[in-house]
Amino acid sequence: MTTATRVKGAGRTNVDRFLTLLRVFLIGLIVIGLLAFIWQQIDPGNPFARWTHDGEAANRLTADQFQGLVVTGLSQGAMYGLIALGYSMVYGVLGFINFAHGEVFMVAAFTGFIMANKLDDAGYWEGGSFIPAVLFTVLICTLVATLTAVVMERVAYRPLRGSPRLIPLITSIGVSFFIQNAVILLFGPGAKSYPSNPDWLGEKRTFLQLEGTKILVIVVAAISMAGLWYFVERTKTGKAMRAVAEDKEIASLMGINVDRTIVTTFAVGGAMAGIAGILWGLLFRSVIATTGFLPGIKAFTAAVVGGVGNLGGAMAGGVSLGSAEALAPLVLLEPLGVDGVSQLRDAVAFTLLILVLLVKPTGLFGERLSSEDRA
Amino acid sequence: MTLATETTGTKASNEVVRGAFDLDWRDLIRTGAILAAGLVFLSLTGMPEGLDSRVLIDPFLSLGYVSLFWLPLIVGWSVANEKVLEGMAATRKSARDVVAGGVVGAVGGAGLSLLIALISTFDIRDPLVNWNESTQAFLSFQQGTSFGIVACIALCAGLGAFGASLHLMPRKVRRAVVSALLAVVAVAIFESFLVDVADPLSFLYSKTGGLIPLWAVMVGVAALAFTLLGGGDRIGKARSNYQTLTGPAKAKQDTILIVLSVLALIIIPMITGKITQELLANVGIFLLLALGLNIVVGLAGILDLGYVAFFAVGGYTTAVLTSPNRGPDWPEWFPTMPWWGAFLVTLLMAGLVGLFIGAPVIRMRGDYLAIVTLGFGEIIRILFLSDWLNGYFNGAQGITNIPPADFGLFEVKGTDPRSVFYLVLVFAAISIYVSWRLERSRLGRAWMAVREDESVAEAMGINTVNVKLMAFVVGAVLASFAGSVFSAKVGSIFPTSFLILVSIIILVIVIVGGMGNIVGIIVGSVVLVGILGGPKQPGLLAEFSEYKLLIYGALLIWMMLQRPEGLVPNARRSRELHQDEFLQDAWLKGKVDDADENGNGAENGDVAPGLAGGAS
């Protein structure tokens, strides 16, 4: 990192002072917001709440509401985590941000829409055949997503290996743009709705009052994560991936096929994004060509929050980002008297990214990058 | 150097003649399959069919067919285009190449034929919107499916073979044929523009649109004759003469060129219609933005993906300071001022925002910085849109009733695009002058040093933090020019004008034009915004408006893969990008071959000698 290269004792510049101020401001905002929230929960009519809400008492958050927010945050975050794995792995191996990874996710969600509608027309999307139908859809989505990621690597990124860092990043912006607009032209610009899920999945459980879909998302994400962990840490291919991330040249000297390993990395990342895509479809039941963009950026944020290159970190980062995004508007901003907080969700996510990079640039769980100079 | 003369000496004798069918069939089939996939994809996007209504040559040819069948032509050309390595045997161009081009084209055409056949067999119109009879009818030239199936294969094979056979022609003939084809297509495509600029030219076109066939042939013959008589060579010679000029002679030439182009730019809007004026004004606004981003990305090497934030800040500051319709929550004392006063405040504001956004991101590494700036861009747009600041910026309703910029003698307003253009011209001149001076200043050289290697720059005593921060501020101020003009032009301002899309389109302009090269930026914005159109503004080819974003994406990928230095490259920048290749070539050849057949030799020519000297 460039910070490390600064001469010691060179004195603090105005930029440093400004950054310190910014850090203090952001952290202070969080602390004050939290305190205000707690006070508001204890006494909605406290003077601070009256001051921030133009003399009226604040609304207390009920336990049910709070629980709902947490579950929404967790399920949302689980999907961010799944997408973030792809960013993290590609970044670990090739050292560049695959901006178009969000589009892989979107392509999977689109495939899911097509599959689900076809299966629904044939009468499989309900009752007892629902679970096999969903499993089949997941399989197809994962395959399509994997294929997209692999083709992307072959066409756009392989020829650029070894070029200056920003070149593949700019290319990936082009790829993202291209896929988005190709989908708009091929399938039409409107939002596509999934068929409705069977009642037993959508209704609120008596147990903890949780929605079935959200639980499904969390469970599937956890299983995929465990599978990926096993793949990366326990199989030979996974070992090869880690070796390539560490040092490509030495890995190839050890007899590892670097090209194939990189393709595998893209494929596995794509598969994870594919699972996230179909889960997204089941949860929100609507997909549009621009669906991939914001979750993609946020998943990258999640990867940074957890520490790029660190797979467990990516998942943890996703969950923290999802929860922060769901909770922060009502828990931090609302008590401070900000109006229309739900519109600020995306802004919260980006602010979190900036905050993490300002306070702990290596992410919450530390980066696991190779010894190559990545600064 | 001795090595070089040896190799060029042996080059001719190394040519091998092969039989017409001595081909790498597997490779050809694979290329053909890729071509087929490309053709089917293009057909299914609906672009060719959508463009079919635009006639180029009155009854025969529509833009739709051109937009689809250029592909086999180019692929046919590139199949026969062989990279000759130094010291390796070269193949003499022969009937073999034509066969190769034809085979690839036929395989590609077979893909289209398959599509035609499948459309009537299967119905998957549900997800694929263009899987319908009208696509089928378009592909089979409205003559029925069986005709279409045969015709597609035959046409693609023919075009592939023609593309390949271009290699067989003598250089002079080839250039003449290509320029004749391009001239006809260009004259046909730019019909509305040409008629708008010079009304008498309308005799070329038929009443329903499109060139009259006779005149199409005449245009082609004229271009052919012009090139054959050496017109192209003369232009090329004049250009290379200009490029080799140095010292006072060059300064004189430069002055003449600048004066001429400024005069042309002042005169053109006077003689053209409103459409062209509007177009020029849009090109100008994007040129301003691109010039600013060029400083950040092109000179300092900071990939700022949230550049639209500064555009938005410029637009909103001007709007808030001039419009009576700004939000109700502004305090009583908050002033309303004429446009020029607001403009000065806007510059200050943009500089401050540049500092504010720049400071936290400046120490991040390149790719983190890209995402964080993107985040800032979104945060700023979300804030303008939010209910929270609704009292100040009116949220989604935006700020309307922004008065025109009043300069006493004349007003600049959206209904009079010519005035907007002149205002933009003044700002563009200022921006170009500033960029040009900065590039040659101490600061500019520091930026380039930081771009090439930050650690080394720091070791050389450059304060990298301050230098990068300056790039942000200068870029922000230049973008606020555009924002200020934009709000005066449109008269109302909404958060939807400042999507990330805008940032990316500005980036494409800078990259396609040529990072770090002012002429490149001008070319980029004229070609992209002028011809294809901006994010919301239609360009010359208004027909493309639905498809332009796809084209932007494809163009960005293609440029990065094939020509990362842009259309008009900056010598130093292209040296950075191709360093490895140059070093390798220099090692292989002893010198860089500037008679490169691919045509990029001329631009690289000024780079090569220094490098070859350095390497040997």
Interface residues (C-beta under 8 A of the other chain):
Chain A: M1 T2 T3 T5 T13 V15 F18 L19 L22 F96 I97 F113 I114 N117 K118 A156 P159 L160 G162 S163 P164 R165 L166 I167 P168 L169 I170 T171 I173 G174 V175 S176 F177 F178 I179 Q180 N181 A182 L185 L186 F187 G188 F293 I297 F300 T301 V304 V338 D339 G340 V341 Q343 L344 D346 A347 A349 F350 T351 L353 I354 L357 L358 P361 R374 A375
Chain B: F41 L44 T45 G46 M47 D126 P127 L128 V129 N130 G301 L303 L305 A359 P360 I362 R363 M364 R365 G366 D367 Y368 A370 I371 V372 L374 G375 F376 E378 I379 I382 L383 L385 S386 D387 W388 N390 E454 S455 E458 T464 V465 N466 L469 I500 I504 L507 V508 I511 E546 Y547 L549 L550 Y552 G553 A554 L555 L556 I557 M560 L561 P564 E576 L577 D580
